[in-house]
């Protein structure tokens, strides 16, 4: 995790320094460009569960924990400054089921996998020949699930909801179309198991996750218009 943080921060710092050494020429992002970014990273989040089976939600447990993140981002430049896109991503958290969801396993550790699909809007505040620095906001669908077997017992939990995210992205192109990608974001997500079929545990337990994420990876650009 430290390597991911160090690598991503290095990309961000290198890109910022490049502002002062690269001539202004809006080529890294312009109208008609399609950007595809793949990244991996880490998230530090306040992970909470609530029992919503009664008249009022009751807090079960809330704790700040680490997770791993793995998204793909597609963005289309509708102008030389504005972009619209889609993000599909997953986070993985290791949690204690007895603390959060009211059931136990042999080692009291399960993997909770989130899925998100959001619509993004970005404004590119600085663009030159190689550097593309933008801010963005996104909103969309969110779910979290786990499923497994522990000796003679099986368990399943799934809940659905919504998420919102905002942050900063930086792309630095080493070649004409390929480059490095970095992102820092803050996000909010909540989900409920209401109307979900097949849950064997946590049937009245909602999940909310609020945190920050830092990511690094690669990007590819296609220019449809010259």
TAUR-V947210 format. One record per residue. RES is the residue in three letters. D_CENTER is the distance of its C-alpha to the mean C-alpha in whole Angstrom. Layout:
BEGIN
res=RES d_center=D_CENTER
res=RES d_center=D_CENTER
END
This chain:
BEGIN
res=UNK d_center=16
res=UNK d_center=18
res=UNK d_center=18
res=UNK d_center=15
res=UNK d_center=15
res=UNK d_center=18
res=UNK d_center=18
res=UNK d_center=15
res=UNK d_center=17
res=UNK d_center=20
res=UNK d_center=18
res=UNK d_center=18
res=UNK d_center=21
res=UNK d_center=23
res=UNK d_center=22
res=UNK d_center=23
res=UNK d_center=26
res=UNK d_center=26
res=UNK d_center=27
res=UNK d_center=30
res=UNK d_center=31
res=UNK d_center=30
res=UNK d_center=32
res=UNK d_center=31
res=UNK d_center=31
res=UNK d_center=28
res=UNK d_center=27
res=UNK d_center=24
res=UNK d_center=22
res=UNK d_center=25
res=UNK d_center=26
res=UNK d_center=25
res=UNK d_center=23
res=UNK d_center=20
res=UNK d_center=17
res=UNK d_center=15
res=UNK d_center=13
res=UNK d_center=11
res=UNK d_center=10
res=UNK d_center=9
res=UNK d_center=9
res=UNK d_center=9
res=UNK d_center=8
res=UNK d_center=11
res=UNK d_center=11
res=UNK d_center=14
res=UNK d_center=15
res=UNK d_center=17
res=UNK d_center=20
res=UNK d_center=22
res=UNK d_center=25
res=UNK d_center=26
res=UNK d_center=29
res=UNK d_center=31
res=UNK d_center=32
res=UNK d_center=30
res=UNK d_center=26
res=UNK d_center=27
res=UNK d_center=25
res=UNK d_center=25
res=UNK d_center=23
res=UNK d_center=20
res=UNK d_center=19
res=UNK d_center=17
res=UNK d_center=15
res=UNK d_center=13
res=UNK d_center=10
res=UNK d_center=9
res=UNK d_center=6
res=UNK d_center=7
res=UNK d_center=6
res=UNK d_center=9
res=UNK d_center=10
res=UNK d_center=13
res=UNK d_center=15
res=UNK d_center=19
res=UNK d_center=21
res=UNK d_center=23
res=UNK d_center=25
res=UNK d_center=25
res=UNK d_center=23
res=UNK d_center=21
res=UNK d_center=18
res=UNK d_center=17
res=UNK d_center=14
res=UNK d_center=12
res=UNK d_center=8
res=UNK d_center=8
res=UNK d_center=6
res=UNK d_center=7
res=UNK d_center=7
res=UNK d_center=11
res=UNK d_center=13
res=UNK d_center=16
res=UNK d_center=18
res=UNK d_center=22
res=UNK d_center=23
res=UNK d_center=26
res=UNK d_center=25
res=UNK d_center=22
res=UNK d_center=23
res=UNK d_center=27
res=UNK d_center=28
res=UNK d_center=28
res=UNK d_center=28
res=UNK d_center=30
res=UNK d_center=28
res=UNK d_center=26
res=UNK d_center=23
res=UNK d_center=20
res=UNK d_center=17
res=UNK d_center=15
res=UNK d_center=12
res=UNK d_center=9
res=UNK d_center=9
res=UNK d_center=8
res=UNK d_center=9
res=UNK d_center=10
res=UNK d_center=12
res=UNK d_center=12
res=UNK d_center=15
res=UNK d_center=15
res=UNK d_center=18
res=UNK d_center=20
res=UNK d_center=22
res=UNK d_center=23
res=UNK d_center=24
res=UNK d_center=27
res=UNK d_center=28
res=UNK d_center=25
res=UNK d_center=22
res=UNK d_center=20
res=UNK d_center=18
res=UNK d_center=16
res=UNK d_center=15
res=UNK d_center=13
res=UNK d_center=12
res=UNK d_center=10
res=UNK d_center=11
res=UNK d_center=12
res=UNK d_center=12
res=UNK d_center=11
res=UNK d_center=12
res=UNK d_center=13
res=UNK d_center=16
res=UNK d_center=18
res=UNK d_center=21
res=UNK d_center=24
res=UNK d_center=28
res=UNK d_center=29
res=UNK d_center=33
res=UNK d_center=35
res=UNK d_center=32
res=UNK d_center=29
res=UNK d_center=26
res=UNK d_center=23
res=UNK d_center=21
res=UNK d_center=19
res=UNK d_center=18
res=UNK d_center=16
res=UNK d_center=15
res=UNK d_center=13
res=UNK d_center=10
res=UNK d_center=10
res=UNK d_center=8
res=UNK d_center=10
res=UNK d_center=11
res=UNK d_center=12
res=UNK d_center=12
res=UNK d_center=15
res=UNK d_center=17
res=UNK d_center=20
res=UNK d_center=22
res=UNK d_center=25
res=UNK d_center=26
res=UNK d_center=27
res=UNK d_center=24
res=UNK d_center=22
res=UNK d_center=20
res=UNK d_center=17
res=UNK d_center=14
res=UNK d_center=12
res=UNK d_center=10
res=UNK d_center=10
res=UNK d_center=8
res=UNK d_center=9
res=UNK d_center=8
res=UNK d_center=10
res=UNK d_center=10
res=UNK d_center=14
res=UNK d_center=16
res=UNK d_center=19
res=UNK d_center=21
res=UNK d_center=24
res=UNK d_center=25
res=UNK d_center=24
res=UNK d_center=26
res=UNK d_center=27
res=UNK d_center=25
res=UNK d_center=27
res=UNK d_center=26
res=UNK d_center=24
res=UNK d_center=26
res=UNK d_center=26
res=UNK d_center=23
res=UNK d_center=20
res=UNK d_center=16
res=UNK d_center=14
res=UNK d_center=11
res=UNK d_center=11
res=UNK d_center=10
res=UNK d_center=9
res=UNK d_center=7
res=UNK d_center=9
res=UNK d_center=9
res=UNK d_center=12
res=UNK d_center=13
res=UNK d_center=15
res=UNK d_center=16
res=UNK d_center=19
res=UNK d_center=21
res=UNK d_center=23
res=UNK d_center=26
res=UNK d_center=28
res=UNK d_center=30
res=UNK d_center=32
END
